[in-house]
Amino acid sequence: MAAAVLFDLDALGPREVRALSALNDSKQHSPAARELLYPIVLRTAIKACVVSRCAQGIDRRGLHRTNLHALRDALRGVTAGYPDGVLCLVDGFRVPPFEREHRAIIDGDATSAAIAAASILAKVSRDRFMHRADLRHPGWQFAAHVGYSTPDHRDAIQRNGVSPLHRLSFASTAYQQLSL
């Protein structure tokens, strides 16, 4: 998942600014806190865009390249229809090829409201996807580990093999014992 958020901070009232002041790197918030922030971000944003990519596409193109392309598409989604001059802030990496002016901010999700808001949207969207995946693919406990390589997740792969949601290019110790 990749996300982008466009704010007009000058148009926000003190109440909205106060609500956004709770934003931080999504990993610093509990799942419940992220869920509370999610609608606040959507209410205060001018535009928001979340993009997802499938495991097979990641296997074909590679994770980093796929992430950058998804982020570029999310940025295009929020800036479409806006004139040149909108500066896009990106967490950590420049986004090639991208026709808009943008700046890579190291630890941007801890210093930029727009990047932190995008981080919340991406993480909540991913968690919700994984909870739905848990219903469609029982046995892998996707709702419990939400896609992270935990011991329980690796055990589930050992028991069940890989699901259609697993990246075959991921170098997991659980995969090494399977013949893929």
C-alpha positions in Angstrom: 0.0 0.0 0.0 1.1 3.5 -0.7 -0.8 6.7 0.0 -0.6 10.4 -0.5 -2.6 13.2 1.1 -3.0 16.8 0.0 -3.7 19.4 2.7 -4.4 23.1 2.5 -3.1 23.9 6.0 -4.0 27.6 5.6 -7.7 26.6 5.1 -7.9 24.5 8.3 -9.4 25.9 11.4 -7.9 25.5 14.9 -10.0 22.5 15.6 -8.7 20.6 12.6 -5.1 21.7 13.2 -5.4 20.4 16.8 -6.7 17.1 15.5 -3.9 16.8 13.0 -1.3 17.5 15.7 -1.7 13.9 16.9 -0.3 12.7 13.7 3.0 10.9 13.8 4.7 7.9 12.1 1.9 5.3 11.9 4.2 2.7 13.6 4.2 5.0 16.7 0.5 4.6 17.0 -1.5 1.6 18.2 -4.0 0.1 15.7 -6.8 1.7 17.6 -5.2 5.2 17.5 -4.6 4.8 13.7 -8.3 3.9 13.2 -9.3 7.0 15.1 -6.9 9.2 13.0 -8.0 7.7 9.7 -11.4 9.6 9.4 -9.8 12.8 10.7 -7.3 12.6 7.9 -10.0 12.0 5.3 -12.1 14.9 6.7 -9.3 17.4 6.7 -7.6 16.5 3.5 -8.4 18.2 0.2 -7.6 14.9 -1.6 -6.3 11.5 -0.5 -5.3 8.5 -2.6 -4.4 5.0 -1.5 -2.8 2.6 -4.1 -2.2 -1.1 -3.6 -0.1 -3.6 -5.6 -0.5 -7.4 -5.7 2.1 -9.9 -4.7 2.6 -11.2 -8.2 3.4 -7.7 -9.5 5.9 -7.2 -6.6 7.5 -10.6 -7.5 7.9 -9.4 -11.2 9.2 -5.9 -10.6 10.8 -6.1 -7.1 9.5 -4.6 -3.8 11.4 -1.3 -3.9 10.6 -0.5 -7.5 7.0 -1.4 -7.0 6.7 0.7 -3.9 8.1 3.8 -5.7 5.7 3.3 -8.6 2.8 2.9 -6.2 3.8 6.1 -4.4 4.2 7.9 -7.7 0.7 6.8 -8.7 -0.7 8.0 -5.3 1.0 11.3 -5.7 -0.4 11.7 -9.2 -3.9 10.8 -7.8 -3.8 13.7 -5.3 -2.2 16.3 -7.6 -4.3 15.6 -10.7 -6.1 18.7 -11.7 -3.7 21.0 -9.8 -1.3 23.4 -11.5 2.4 23.0 -11.4 3.8 24.4 -8.2 2.3 21.9 -5.8 5.4 20.6 -3.9 5.1 16.9 -3.0 6.8 15.7 0.2 7.9 12.0 0.1 9.0 9.9 3.0 12.7 9.1 2.4 13.0 8.5 -1.3 12.8 10.5 -4.5 10.2 9.1 -6.9 11.5 8.4 -10.4 10.0 9.1 -12.9 7.6 11.8 -11.6 6.8 15.0 -13.3 6.0 17.0 -10.2 8.4 18.9 -8.0 9.0 16.7 -5.0 11.3 16.5 -2.0 12.4 13.4 -0.2 12.3 13.9 3.6 14.2 11.5 5.8 11.9 10.4 8.6 9.2 12.5 7.0 6.4 10.6 8.7 7.7 12.1 12.0 8.1 15.7 10.7 5.4 16.3 8.0 1.7 16.2 8.6 1.0 15.2 5.0 3.5 12.3 5.1 2.3 11.2 8.6 -1.3 11.3 7.3 -0.4 9.3 4.2 1.3 6.8 6.5 -1.9 6.4 8.6 -4.0 5.9 5.5 -1.6 3.3 4.0 -1.2 1.3 7.3 -5.0 1.3 8.1 -5.8 0.3 4.6 -3.3 -2.5 4.7 -4.5 -3.7 8.1 -8.1 -3.7 6.9 -7.1 -5.6 3.8 -5.3 -8.2 5.9 -8.4 -8.6 8.1 -10.5 -9.3 5.0 -7.8 -11.6 3.7 -8.0 -13.6 6.9 -11.6 -14.4 6.2 -10.9 -15.5 2.6 -7.7 -17.4 3.4 -8.2 -19.0 6.8 -5.3 -20.8 8.3 -2.6 -18.1 7.8 -3.8 -15.8 10.6 -3.5 -12.7 8.5 -5.6 -10.7 10.9 -3.1 -11.4 13.7 0.1 -10.6 12.0 -1.2 -8.3 9.2 1.4 -9.5 6.8 4.5 -9.2 9.0 6.9 -12.1 9.3 6.2 -13.2 12.8 6.9 -16.7 14.2 3.2 -17.6 14.0 3.1 -16.4 10.4 6.2 -18.5 9.5 4.6 -21.5 11.3 1.4 -21.1 9.2 3.4 -21.1 6.0 5.1 -24.3 7.1 1.7 -25.9 7.8 -0.2 -24.5 4.8 2.4 -23.5 2.2 2.0 -20.1 0.7 -1.4 -18.4 -0.1 -2.1 -16.4 -3.3 -1.2 -13.3 -1.2 2.3 -14.3 -0.4 5.2 -12.9 -2.3 7.3 -15.7 -3.7 10.3 -13.5 -4.0 10.4 -12.7 -0.3 13.4 -14.4 1.3 11.8 -16.0 4.3 13.2 -18.8 6.3 9.7 -20.3 6.2 9.9 -20.4 2.4 13.4 -22.0 2.3 12.0 -25.3 3.5 9.2 -25.3 0.9 9.6 -26.3 -2.7 8.1 -23.3 -4.5 
